[in-house]
């Protein structure tokens, strides 16, 4: 038998609340005009919200922590504190609006017991007030969430009297969750075509830049006013004259001449054709790239992959790329710009049954991607609120159903999935738990098949010598550069190098024109540039973790990029006994050159290592490249101060091995 004395306990705790001599928390309310006092231990143990809030607040000189809640009245906060301390809420002689606001405050402070009780009181005892203040209630509960009973109460009214909301002046400010909840109702008393009209009205209102006249939508020439000579001017700054000339010849004559053009030109032409809705031309160029230019697509994989999913309409190229990625997923999942993938790209990969990656690794990458889309999420998972988990759940709503949860081991479920269980549906999490202990029992959730693992066949043996990956640097050099990238104090052995050096550009193959560098290397991040200096045979270069960008077209001739991880180097060879590494020591690490100067300037690492062609637009012929002591990097690479030309140069994409 246990005796309970809650009344006396409650009374004593209320007395503690009213004791003004032993507090260590001050709460500022009503725009800091009024204050209340409390005790941190009580707040932390009674409310998970205050537990997190107080951990993030530094005490003042008197060891007092100050919480500011300017938008909440002193009267409401006083009731909240009395509930926290004594479990007592006195609602005698208070207006219904006070109960409504108190419910919102209880929800904000994660006091679920109080919030749910007040919600029930409003529905059962204050229904007339809810109906009288319907618009206020309806808009508020969908913004705040967590009020499912009130949502159902309101929706039960709206389906009978839809004009209450659909004809209200603030209909277009409805949250999308509210609108969707109504559209799901089979008993919504409105003609379907009227529902369509309201949905279109709501959608247009969310996009203020749409023209008022539907006939003006996407009609380029109709939107342009002619000048005094009755000429209409179209500006397409991002498209080259050469490409537009081909586009016009196709439009006028149906002829496209692709003789002696680089593959990058065909790729850019395809993008332009897609932009101008020339489907016939766009599809033909897509086919040419896949059937005849597959090696180029593979060499420039990152550029191609990111572009086609942003631009869309390239389903064959998407499939071509995905067929590669499912075999070599690290190409994308371990790339530095993985988190910038469009969600459509990620979803297309998650749908593949032949994605060659352990399911728990796929889960890790999906979580990484989702968190990266929401920069305000706390770094420490223990600090996450319900709202934080809801944010991640919403971001990943297309991805989560594609994870094969029932093919993940028990320990991986415990270590990796359970910390994020709040982003899963309640039924799914219950089924996962059941499957752990009783795998043969049926579950309600859909069980996707396990991903198929391909059997790798060994190639036939051959005595043919392996083609070297570089004509300038050796495997030992690559190991040394890899060690610098990882900031290792000792150099990797050639057997343990964690990176592959994938060739992007070679001067002797692609040419030495400065603009070639910008055309080919645009969009590539984590690149190593190496050059062989004429006459001296010096090997110098640099590492850029950022993406090279050829789109800058501003008033200045360059745009500085900041990173702490770039470096330049001079590698040991027959004439140099020890390699030199020089790390960036200012924010002026990398220079992306303006379009107007890309016919002269190649890669620029500060002012300390630069490929430059003054007159001939050829790094091989024009002795204008230089390594100055520009004070942007730690130390100089050369003892010689003269400018130089180069025998060859190469650019590699650095990719972590799987």
Beta strands, then each sheet from edge to edge (+ up, - down):
strand 1: 25-29
strand 2: 34-38
strand 3: 65-69
strand 4: 499-506
strand 5: 527-533
strand 6: 539-544
strand 7: 558-561
strand 8: 567-571
strand 9: 580-583
strand 10: 590-593
strand 11: 601-605
strand 12: 609-612
strand 13: 646-656
sheet 1: 2+ 1- 3-
sheet 2: 4+ 13- 5+ 6- 8+ 9-
sheet 3: 7+ 10- 11+ 12-
end
